[in-house]
Each structure stands twice: as structure tokens, then as C-alpha cells.
Amino acid sequence: MSLAAVATKRFQVETPDIVRHDWTREELRALFALPFPELIFHAQTLHRAHFDPCEVQVSTLLSIKTGGCSEDCGYCSQSAHHDTGVKAEKLLSIDTVLAEAKAAKAGGASRFCMGAAWRSPKDRDLDQVCAMVEGVKALGLETCLTLGMLTDTQAKRLKGAGLDYYNHNLDTSPEYYGEVITTRTYRDRLDTLDAVREAGVHVCCGGIVGMGETREDRVGMIEALANLPVHPESVPINMLVRVEGTPLAGASGLDMIEFVRTVAVARISMPKSMVRLSAGREDMSEETQALCFLAGANSIFYGPLLLTAANPERDRDMRLFNKLGLKPMSA
């Protein structure tokens, strides 16, 4: 039986209510190998079973502490190991962050995400970060943080401040991970996810494609995500933004249809998760983004910057939403 036949047979007998955590690589390879119309059909069927296909969750991301990170992530403009021109800055003031959060809410965002370029936060930094979380929550926005690795105690403290989501990506497959990062292990990332989940905070976890990995690595990344004990509530699928001065500045990139396939397989294997189009949208055509929404993506970052990388302007996104008949999801 062909790989495509394996996947098609599987979906002839399963119901949309079944959420699995036992995906095999053979099954995921089979999904990737489906004829494109079949793959999109399966993804859209599951998407409609759990979400309004015309709604997209809108988040805004702010860098609250930029540059100077001690990690050597090969894609990152903020690593102290790379000469990218990004300067190390101090943690923003609470007033500055809350002003940005108010502007994000006025612009239609329902979730406000804050990122700090740390390997892991120091306990003294959490006083200010927790105050930011409390202030953003008071505005009626969902809160999300990405601060690097967390201890169990730190995760519980952030939960106590009202944190809704914590982002900590796996980035790629376990096999390819060492080609991208050497200062933090895959196990380190999984341990932080365990701490966040144990604290009762929702998990935002996905990966980056277009880093020179193979399709098998994309299969491996989705296998790792889809077989977590609880699926991440948000799954960002990032297209590499090539930054001069980073080791991956010369990466060859990824065919956009393959990117859409990755989104679709993420939707099928994690049917109740929000699948987010994250980094790389600045270089995507409207047609590519439309295919991604059809493949089951239902979340975007909104606003001119993703930490230090360019992102489509709000007006451009709203024009695309209007063309496609999409609307922002309510908080």
C-alpha cells in the first residue's frame, strides 16, 4: 500500500472527535505525500469540526528585552554569538509595555505576547515581568510570554500573576536540532514545557521551517509536537527569516507549497490546537497565506514587528482578511 493510501485509509475510518497522541512517522509521511487536494480536504474537514473557518485569532508580539542572549540559536538576530547589529537592551518599563498593549487591543488583537532575549529569566526579573502580566490582563487581553527556559517555581509564579500562555518552541526535529542550536538541548526544551504544563499555563509550542532541514525533519518536528501528552494550545509554524550575520543567513529556503503542506499536517495531527502563521509572512504572497488558512491555520501575529523581524502592517492584514471574508476572533 502506498503512503498516500495509508493516510487516506486512516481518515476513512476516524472521526473528527478523536485526538491522538500516538502518531507514527509513517503516518505523518503519508499525510505529507497525499495529493494536495486530498491533504487540504482532510485538514479543512478537521478544522471545521473544531473552529469557525472564517475566524482568525489575532496576537501582537512585543520584545520587552532585546538582544544579548547567551544562546547560539542559528536563526536568531538576538544571539550574542552573532554579529547582526542588534544591540543588547534593558527590560522595558511597565508603563511602556502597557501602552503597547493598549494600542494592540485598539488595533484588534485579543492576545498580547511579550518576548525577552534570555536563556532563562533571573528571579529578580520576574517581579517586573509579573507586573506586566497583571497589567495586560487588566486590559482584557490574553497574556503570553517567551522568556527562555523556566524552572517549576518560576512557571508557578507566572501562573500566579495570571499568565495564560507560555511560548517555548521545539524548533525542529530531534535529529536536526543540533545543527541549529548547541547551547540548549532538546530535553531542556521539553523540561520547560513540562514545567509550564504542570503549573497550569497553556502551552504555545511549534517550530521553524526553511532552515535547511529535510521533509523528514518536518515530519519529526510534528511527531514530537503531536505526541506530547497534551497538544499545545497554540502551534506556531514559522518560516525562517534569514538575518545577515546569523549562521542560517544563507539557508536555501522552502517551497511555499511544502510550507502549506506543513501547516495542513499540523492541523490534522493536532486538530483542536490554534495553528499560527508566525514569522515569515512578510515574504508570503496573499495567495500563499490564503492557502495556509484553507489548510487550517487560524492565528496570526499582527503588527509591524515580530521581536526584531519585519511583519505585515495591520492595514495589509485587514485588506487580506476582507478579501477572504475572514474576521478576527473575539477574546
Contacts in CASP RR format, 6 or more apart in sequence:
PFRMAT RR
TARGET T0000
AUTHOR 0000-0000-0000
METHOD contacts of the structure
MODEL  1
MSLAAVATKRFQVETPDIVRHDWTREELRALFALPFPELIFHAQTLHRAH
FDPCEVQVSTLLSIKTGGCSEDCGYCSQSAHHDTGVKAEKLLSIDTVLAE
AKAAKAGGASRFCMGAAWRSPKDRDLDQVCAMVEGVKALGLETCLTLGML
TDTQAKRLKGAGLDYYNHNLDTSPEYYGEVITTRTYRDRLDTLDAVREAG
VHVCCGGIVGMGETREDRVGMIEALANLPVHPESVPINMLVRVEGTPLAG
ASGLDMIEFVRTVAVARISMPKSMVRLSAGREDMSEETQALCFLAGANSI
FYGPLLLTAANPERDRDMRLFNKLGLKPMSA
1 9 0 8 1.000
2 33 0 8 1.000
3 26 0 8 1.000
3 29 0 8 1.000
3 30 0 8 1.000
3 33 0 8 1.000
4 30 0 8 1.000
4 33 0 8 1.000
4 34 0 8 1.000
4 35 0 8 1.000
4 38 0 8 1.000
5 30 0 8 1.000
6 26 0 8 1.000
6 27 0 8 1.000
6 30 0 8 1.000
7 27 0 8 1.000
7 30 0 8 1.000
7 31 0 8 1.000
7 33 0 8 1.000
7 34 0 8 1.000
7 42 0 8 1.000
8 34 0 8 1.000
8 38 0 8 1.000
10 27 0 8 1.000
10 30 0 8 1.000
11 42 0 8 1.000
16 45 0 8 1.000
16 46 0 8 1.000
16 49 0 8 1.000
16 50 0 8 1.000
16 271 0 8 1.000
17 49 0 8 1.000
19 231 0 8 1.000
19 271 0 8 1.000
19 272 0 8 1.000
20 226 0 8 1.000
20 269 0 8 1.000
21 226 0 8 1.000
21 227 0 8 1.000
21 228 0 8 1.000
21 229 0 8 1.000
21 231 0 8 1.000
22 227 0 8 1.000
23 222 0 8 1.000
23 223 0 8 1.000
23 226 0 8 1.000
23 227 0 8 1.000
23 269 0 8 1.000
24 223 0 8 1.000
25 216 0 8 1.000
25 219 0 8 1.000
25 220 0 8 1.000
25 223 0 8 1.000
28 219 0 8 1.000
28 220 0 8 1.000
28 222 0 8 1.000
28 223 0 8 1.000
28 226 0 8 1.000
28 265 0 8 1.000
28 269 0 8 1.000
29 215 0 8 1.000
29 216 0 8 1.000
29 219 0 8 1.000
31 39 0 8 1.000
31 42 0 8 1.000
31 264 0 8 1.000
31 265 0 8 1.000
31 268 0 8 1.000
31 269 0 8 1.000
32 39 0 8 1.000
32 215 0 8 1.000
32 218 0 8 1.000
32 219 0 8 1.000
32 261 0 8 1.000
32 262 0 8 1.000
32 265 0 8 1.000
34 42 0 8 1.000
36 257 0 8 1.000
36 261 0 8 1.000
39 261 0 8 1.000
39 264 0 8 1.000
39 265 0 8 1.000
39 295 0 8 1.000
40 264 0 8 1.000
40 291 0 8 1.000
40 294 0 8 1.000
40 295 0 8 1.000
42 264 0 8 1.000
42 268 0 8 1.000
43 263 0 8 1.000
43 264 0 8 1.000
43 265 0 8 1.000
43 267 0 8 1.000
43 268 0 8 1.000
43 294 0 8 1.000
43 295 0 8 1.000
43 296 0 8 1.000
44 53 0 8 1.000
44 294 0 8 1.000
44 295 0 8 1.000
44 296 0 8 1.000
46 267 0 8 1.000
46 268 0 8 1.000
46 271 0 8 1.000
47 53 0 8 1.000
47 267 0 8 1.000
47 271 0 8 1.000
47 296 0 8 1.000
47 298 0 8 1.000
49 271 0 8 1.000
50 271 0 8 1.000
50 272 0 8 1.000
51 298 0 8 1.000
52 329 0 8 1.000
53 296 0 8 1.000
53 298 0 8 1.000
54 325 0 8 1.000
54 326 0 8 1.000
54 327 0 8 1.000
55 298 0 8 1.000
55 326 0 8 1.000
55 327 0 8 1.000
55 328 0 8 1.000
55 329 0 8 1.000
56 293 0 8 1.000
56 297 0 8 1.000
56 298 0 8 1.000
56 299 0 8 1.000
56 300 0 8 1.000
56 321 0 8 1.000
56 326 0 8 1.000
56 327 0 8 1.000
56 328 0 8 1.000
56 329 0 8 1.000
57 110 0 8 1.000
57 111 0 8 1.000
57 274 0 8 1.000
57 276 0 8 1.000
57 298 0 8 1.000
57 299 0 8 1.000
57 300 0 8 1.000
57 328 0 8 1.000
57 329 0 8 1.000
58 108 0 8 1.000
58 109 0 8 1.000
58 110 0 8 1.000
58 111 0 8 1.000
58 299 0 8 1.000
58 300 0 8 1.000
58 302 0 8 1.000
58 328 0 8 1.000
58 329 0 8 1.000
59 109 0 8 1.000
59 110 0 8 1.000
59 111 0 8 1.000
59 112 0 8 1.000
59 113 0 8 1.000
59 144 0 8 1.000
59 276 0 8 1.000
59 299 0 8 1.000
59 300 0 8 1.000
59 301 0 8 1.000
59 302 0 8 1.000
60 100 0 8 1.000
60 101 0 8 1.000
60 104 0 8 1.000
60 109 0 8 1.000
60 111 0 8 1.000
60 112 0 8 1.000
60 113 0 8 1.000
60 301 0 8 1.000
60 302 0 8 1.000
60 303 0 8 1.000
61 113 0 8 1.000
61 114 0 8 1.000
61 115 0 8 1.000
61 301 0 8 1.000
61 305 0 8 1.000
61 306 0 8 1.000
61 307 0 8 1.000
62 92 0 8 1.000
62 97 0 8 1.000
62 100 0 8 1.000
62 101 0 8 1.000
62 104 0 8 1.000
62 112 0 8 1.000
62 113 0 8 1.000
62 114 0 8 1.000
62 115 0 8 1.000
63 115 0 8 1.000
63 116 0 8 1.000
63 117 0 8 1.000
63 305 0 8 1.000
63 307 0 8 1.000
63 308 0 8 1.000
64 91 0 8 1.000
64 92 0 8 1.000
64 97 0 8 1.000
64 114 0 8 1.000
64 115 0 8 1.000
64 116 0 8 1.000
64 129 0 8 1.000
64 132 0 8 1.000
65 89 0 8 1.000
65 90 0 8 1.000
65 91 0 8 1.000
65 92 0 8 1.000
65 115 0 8 1.000
65 116 0 8 1.000
65 117 0 8 1.000
65 118 0 8 1.000
66 78 0 8 1.000
66 86 0 8 1.000
66 87 0 8 1.000
66 88 0 8 1.000
66 89 0 8 1.000
66 117 0 8 1.000
66 307 0 8 1.000
66 308 0 8 1.000
67 77 0 8 1.000
67 78 0 8 1.000
67 79 0 8 1.000
67 80 0 8 1.000
67 86 0 8 1.000
67 87 0 8 1.000
67 88 0 8 1.000
67 89 0 8 1.000
67 117 0 8 1.000
68 78 0 8 1.000
68 79 0 8 1.000
68 80 0 8 1.000
68 86 0 8 1.000
68 88 0 8 1.000
68 117 0 8 1.000
69 76 0 8 1.000
69 78 0 8 1.000
69 79 0 8 1.000
69 80 0 8 1.000
69 117 0 8 1.000
69 118 0 8 1.000
69 119 0 8 1.000
70 79 0 8 1.000
70 80 0 8 1.000
70 119 0 8 1.000
70 183 0 8 1.000
71 79 0 8 1.000
71 81 0 8 1.000
71 119 0 8 1.000
71 181 0 8 1.000
71 183 0 8 1.000
71 184 0 8 1.000
72 79 0 8 1.000
72 81 0 8 1.000
72 82 0 8 1.000
72 181 0 8 1.000
72 182 0 8 1.000
72 183 0 8 1.000
73 79 0 8 1.000
73 171 0 8 1.000
73 180 0 8 1.000
73 181 0 8 1.000
73 183 0 8 1.000
74 82 0 8 1.000
74 180 0 8 1.000
74 181 0 8 1.000
74 246 0 8 1.000
74 247 0 8 1.000
74 248 0 8 1.000
75 180 0 8 1.000
75 208 0 8 1.000
75 211 0 8 1.000
75 240 0 8 1.000
75 241 0 8 1.000
75 243 0 8 1.000
75 246 0 8 1.000
75 248 0 8 1.000
76 82 0 8 1.000
76 243 0 8 1.000
76 246 0 8 1.000
77 84 0 8 1.000
77 85 0 8 1.000
77 86 0 8 1.000
77 243 0 8 1.000
77 246 0 8 1.000
77 307 0 8 1.000
77 308 0 8 1.000
77 309 0 8 1.000
78 84 0 8 1.000
78 86 0 8 1.000
78 117 0 8 1.000
78 307 0 8 1.000
78 308 0 8 1.000
79 246 0 8 1.000
80 88 0 8 1.000
82 243 0 8 1.000
82 245 0 8 1.000
82 246 0 8 1.000
82 247 0 8 1.000
83 245 0 8 1.000
84 243 0 8 1.000
84 244 0 8 1.000
84 245 0 8 1.000
84 246 0 8 1.000
86 308 0 8 1.000
88 117 0 8 1.000
91 116 0 8 1.000
91 125 0 8 1.000
91 128 0 8 1.000
91 129 0 8 1.000
94 128 0 8 1.000
94 131 0 8 1.000
94 132 0 8 1.000
94 135 0 8 1.000
97 114 0 8 1.000
97 132 0 8 1.000
97 136 0 8 1.000
98 132 0 8 1.000
98 135 0 8 1.000
98 136 0 8 1.000
98 139 0 8 1.000
100 112 0 8 1.000
101 112 0 8 1.000
101 135 0 8 1.000
101 136 0 8 1.000
101 139 0 8 1.000
101 141 0 8 1.000
102 139 0 8 1.000
104 112 0 8 1.000
104 141 0 8 1.000
104 302 0 8 1.000
105 112 0 8 1.000
105 139 0 8 1.000
105 140 0 8 1.000
105 141 0 8 1.000
107 302 0 8 1.000
107 314 0 8 1.000
108 302 0 8 1.000
108 328 0 8 1.000
109 141 0 8 1.000
109 302 0 8 1.000
110 141 0 8 1.000
110 142 0 8 1.000
110 328 0 8 1.000
110 329 0 8 1.000
110 330 0 8 1.000
110 331 0 8 1.000
111 141 0 8 1.000
111 142 0 8 1.000
111 143 0 8 1.000
111 144 0 8 1.000
111 164 0 8 1.000
111 165 0 8 1.000
111 331 0 8 1.000
112 136 0 8 1.000
112 139 0 8 1.000
112 141 0 8 1.000
112 142 0 8 1.000
112 143 0 8 1.000
112 144 0 8 1.000
113 143 0 8 1.000
113 144 0 8 1.000
113 145 0 8 1.000
113 146 0 8 1.000
113 165 0 8 1.000
113 167 0 8 1.000
113 301 0 8 1.000
114 129 0 8 1.000
114 132 0 8 1.000
114 133 0 8 1.000
114 136 0 8 1.000
114 143 0 8 1.000
114 144 0 8 1.000
114 145 0 8 1.000
114 146 0 8 1.000
115 145 0 8 1.000
115 146 0 8 1.000
115 147 0 8 1.000
115 167 0 8 1.000
115 307 0 8 1.000
116 125 0 8 1.000
116 129 0 8 1.000
116 145 0 8 1.000
116 146 0 8 1.000
116 147 0 8 1.000
116 148 0 8 1.000
117 307 0 8 1.000
118 125 0 8 1.000
118 147 0 8 1.000
118 148 0 8 1.000
119 148 0 8 1.000
119 149 0 8 1.000
119 183 0 8 1.000
119 184 0 8 1.000
120 147 0 8 1.000
120 148 0 8 1.000
120 149 0 8 1.000
120 150 0 8 1.000
120 151 0 8 1.000
121 129 0 8 1.000
121 147 0 8 1.000
121 148 0 8 1.000
121 150 0 8 1.000
121 154 0 8 1.000
123 154 0 8 1.000
126 154 0 8 1.000
126 157 0 8 1.000
126 158 0 8 1.000
129 145 0 8 1.000
129 147 0 8 1.000
129 158 0 8 1.000
129 161 0 8 1.000
130 157 0 8 1.000
130 158 0 8 1.000
130 160 0 8 1.000
130 161 0 8 1.000
131 161 0 8 1.000
133 143 0 8 1.000
133 145 0 8 1.000
133 158 0 8 1.000
133 161 0 8 1.000
133 162 0 8 1.000
133 163 0 8 1.000
134 161 0 8 1.000
134 162 0 8 1.000
136 143 0 8 1.000
137 143 0 8 1.000
137 162 0 8 1.000
137 164 0 8 1.000
140 331 0 8 1.000
141 331 0 8 1.000
142 164 0 8 1.000
142 165 0 8 1.000
142 331 0 8 1.000
143 162 0 8 1.000
143 163 0 8 1.000
143 164 0 8 1.000
143 165 0 8 1.000
144 163 0 8 1.000
144 164 0 8 1.000
144 165 0 8 1.000
144 166 0 8 1.000
144 167 0 8 1.000
144 204 0 8 1.000
144 234 0 8 1.000
145 158 0 8 1.000
145 163 0 8 1.000
145 165 0 8 1.000
145 166 0 8 1.000
145 167 0 8 1.000
146 166 0 8 1.000
146 167 0 8 1.000
146 168 0 8 1.000
146 204 0 8 1.000
148 168 0 8 1.000
148 192 0 8 1.000
149 168 0 8 1.000
149 184 0 8 1.000
149 188 0 8 1.000
149 189 0 8 1.000
149 191 0 8 1.000
149 192 0 8 1.000
150 158 0 8 1.000
150 166 0 8 1.000
150 168 0 8 1.000
150 192 0 8 1.000
150 195 0 8 1.000
150 196 0 8 1.000
151 195 0 8 1.000
152 195 0 8 1.000
152 198 0 8 1.000
152 199 0 8 1.000
154 195 0 8 1.000
155 166 0 8 1.000
155 192 0 8 1.000
155 195 0 8 1.000
155 196 0 8 1.000
155 198 0 8 1.000
155 199 0 8 1.000
155 201 0 8 1.000
156 199 0 8 1.000
158 166 0 8 1.000
158 199 0 8 1.000
158 201 0 8 1.000
159 199 0 8 1.000
159 200 0 8 1.000
159 201 0 8 1.000
163 201 0 8 1.000
164 201 0 8 1.000
164 202 0 8 1.000
165 201 0 8 1.000
165 202 0 8 1.000
165 203 0 8 1.000
165 204 0 8 1.000
165 233 0 8 1.000
165 234 0 8 1.000
166 196 0 8 1.000
166 201 0 8 1.000
166 202 0 8 1.000
166 203 0 8 1.000
166 204 0 8 1.000
167 204 0 8 1.000
167 205 0 8 1.000
167 234 0 8 1.000
167 236 0 8 1.000
168 189 0 8 1.000
168 192 0 8 1.000
168 193 0 8 1.000
168 196 0 8 1.000
168 203 0 8 1.000
168 204 0 8 1.000
168 205 0 8 1.000
169 189 0 8 1.000
169 205 0 8 1.000
169 206 0 8 1.000
169 207 0 8 1.000
169 208 0 8 1.000
169 236 0 8 1.000
169 238 0 8 1.000
170 177 0 8 1.000
170 186 0 8 1.000
170 189 0 8 1.000
170 190 0 8 1.000
170 205 0 8 1.000
170 206 0 8 1.000
170 207 0 8 1.000
170 221 0 8 1.000
170 224 0 8 1.000
170 225 0 8 1.000
171 177 0 8 1.000
171 180 0 8 1.000
171 181 0 8 1.000
171 189 0 8 1.000
171 206 0 8 1.000
171 207 0 8 1.000
171 208 0 8 1.000
171 221 0 8 1.000
172 180 0 8 1.000
172 207 0 8 1.000
172 208 0 8 1.000
172 209 0 8 1.000
172 211 0 8 1.000
172 213 0 8 1.000
172 217 0 8 1.000
172 221 0 8 1.000
173 213 0 8 1.000
173 216 0 8 1.000
173 217 0 8 1.000
173 218 0 8 1.000
173 219 0 8 1.000
173 220 0 8 1.000
173 221 0 8 1.000
173 223 0 8 1.000
173 224 0 8 1.000
174 186 0 8 1.000
174 220 0 8 1.000
174 224 0 8 1.000
175 216 0 8 1.000
175 217 0 8 1.000
175 220 0 8 1.000
176 211 0 8 1.000
176 213 0 8 1.000
176 214 0 8 1.000
176 217 0 8 1.000
177 185 0 8 1.000
177 186 0 8 1.000
180 211 0 8 1.000
180 248 0 8 1.000
193 203 0 8 1.000
193 205 0 8 1.000
193 228 0 8 1.000
196 203 0 8 1.000
197 203 0 8 1.000
197 229 0 8 1.000
197 230 0 8 1.000
202 233 0 8 1.000
202 234 0 8 1.000
203 228 0 8 1.000
203 230 0 8 1.000
203 232 0 8 1.000
203 233 0 8 1.000
203 234 0 8 1.000
204 232 0 8 1.000
204 233 0 8 1.000
204 234 0 8 1.000
204 235 0 8 1.000
204 236 0 8 1.000
205 225 0 8 1.000
205 228 0 8 1.000
205 232 0 8 1.000
205 234 0 8 1.000
205 235 0 8 1.000
205 236 0 8 1.000
206 221 0 8 1.000
206 225 0 8 1.000
206 232 0 8 1.000
206 235 0 8 1.000
206 236 0 8 1.000
206 237 0 8 1.000
206 238 0 8 1.000
207 221 0 8 1.000
207 225 0 8 1.000
207 236 0 8 1.000
207 237 0 8 1.000
207 238 0 8 1.000
208 238 0 8 1.000
208 239 0 8 1.000
208 240 0 8 1.000
208 279 0 8 1.000
209 218 0 8 1.000
209 221 0 8 1.000
209 237 0 8 1.000
209 238 0 8 1.000
209 239 0 8 1.000
209 240 0 8 1.000
209 254 0 8 1.000
209 258 0 8 1.000
209 259 0 8 1.000
209 262 0 8 1.000
210 239 0 8 1.000
210 240 0 8 1.000
210 251 0 8 1.000
210 252 0 8 1.000
210 253 0 8 1.000
210 254 0 8 1.000
211 240 0 8 1.000
211 248 0 8 1.000
211 251 0 8 1.000
212 248 0 8 1.000
212 251 0 8 1.000
212 252 0 8 1.000
212 253 0 8 1.000
212 254 0 8 1.000
215 258 0 8 1.000
218 258 0 8 1.000
218 262 0 8 1.000
218 265 0 8 1.000
219 265 0 8 1.000
222 262 0 8 1.000
222 265 0 8 1.000
222 266 0 8 1.000
222 269 0 8 1.000
225 231 0 8 1.000
225 232 0 8 1.000
225 235 0 8 1.000
225 266 0 8 1.000
225 269 0 8 1.000
225 270 0 8 1.000
226 266 0 8 1.000
226 269 0 8 1.000
226 270 0 8 1.000
231 270 0 8 1.000
231 272 0 8 1.000
231 273 0 8 1.000
232 270 0 8 1.000
232 273 0 8 1.000
233 273 0 8 1.000
233 274 0 8 1.000
234 273 0 8 1.000
234 274 0 8 1.000
234 276 0 8 1.000
234 299 0 8 1.000
235 266 0 8 1.000
235 270 0 8 1.000
235 273 0 8 1.000
235 274 0 8 1.000
235 275 0 8 1.000
235 276 0 8 1.000
236 276 0 8 1.000
236 278 0 8 1.000
236 299 0 8 1.000
237 259 0 8 1.000
237 262 0 8 1.000
237 263 0 8 1.000
237 266 0 8 1.000
237 275 0 8 1.000
237 276 0 8 1.000
237 277 0 8 1.000
237 278 0 8 1.000
237 297 0 8 1.000
238 278 0 8 1.000
238 279 0 8 1.000
238 280 0 8 1.000
239 254 0 8 1.000
239 259 0 8 1.000
239 279 0 8 1.000
239 280 0 8 1.000
239 281 0 8 1.000
239 283 0 8 1.000
239 284 0 8 1.000
240 248 0 8 1.000
240 251 0 8 1.000
240 253 0 8 1.000
240 254 0 8 1.000
240 279 0 8 1.000
240 280 0 8 1.000
241 279 0 8 1.000
241 280 0 8 1.000
241 282 0 8 1.000
241 283 0 8 1.000
241 306 0 8 1.000
241 309 0 8 1.000
241 310 0 8 1.000
242 248 0 8 1.000
242 249 0 8 1.000
242 250 0 8 1.000
242 251 0 8 1.000
242 253 0 8 1.000
243 249 0 8 1.000
243 309 0 8 1.000
256 284 0 8 1.000
256 285 0 8 1.000
256 288 0 8 1.000
256 291 0 8 1.000
257 291 0 8 1.000
259 288 0 8 1.000
259 292 0 8 1.000
260 288 0 8 1.000
260 291 0 8 1.000
260 292 0 8 1.000
260 295 0 8 1.000
261 295 0 8 1.000
263 275 0 8 1.000
263 277 0 8 1.000
263 292 0 8 1.000
263 295 0 8 1.000
263 296 0 8 1.000
263 297 0 8 1.000
264 295 0 8 1.000
264 296 0 8 1.000
266 273 0 8 1.000
266 275 0 8 1.000
267 275 0 8 1.000
267 295 0 8 1.000
267 296 0 8 1.000
267 297 0 8 1.000
274 298 0 8 1.000
274 299 0 8 1.000
275 296 0 8 1.000
275 297 0 8 1.000
275 298 0 8 1.000
275 299 0 8 1.000
276 297 0 8 1.000
276 298 0 8 1.000
276 299 0 8 1.000
276 300 0 8 1.000
276 301 0 8 1.000
277 284 0 8 1.000
277 289 0 8 1.000
277 292 0 8 1.000
277 297 0 8 1.000
277 299 0 8 1.000
277 300 0 8 1.000
277 301 0 8 1.000
278 300 0 8 1.000
278 301 0 8 1.000
278 306 0 8 1.000
279 301 0 8 1.000
279 306 0 8 1.000
279 309 0 8 1.000
279 311 0 8 1.000
280 309 0 8 1.000
280 311 0 8 1.000
281 289 0 8 1.000
281 300 0 8 1.000
281 301 0 8 1.000
281 311 0 8 1.000
281 312 0 8 1.000
282 309 0 8 1.000
282 310 0 8 1.000
282 311 0 8 1.000
282 312 0 8 1.000
284 292 0 8 1.000
286 320 0 8 1.000
286 323 0 8 1.000
289 320 0 8 1.000
290 320 0 8 1.000
290 324 0 8 1.000
293 324 0 8 1.000
293 326 0 8 1.000
298 329 0 8 1.000
300 317 0 8 1.000
301 311 0 8 1.000
302 311 0 8 1.000
302 314 0 8 1.000
302 317 0 8 1.000
303 311 0 8 1.000
303 312 0 8 1.000
303 313 0 8 1.000
303 314 0 8 1.000
303 317 0 8 1.000
304 310 0 8 1.000
304 311 0 8 1.000
304 313 0 8 1.000
304 314 0 8 1.000
305 311 0 8 1.000
320 326 0 8 1.000
321 327 0 8 1.000
321 328 0 8 1.000
END
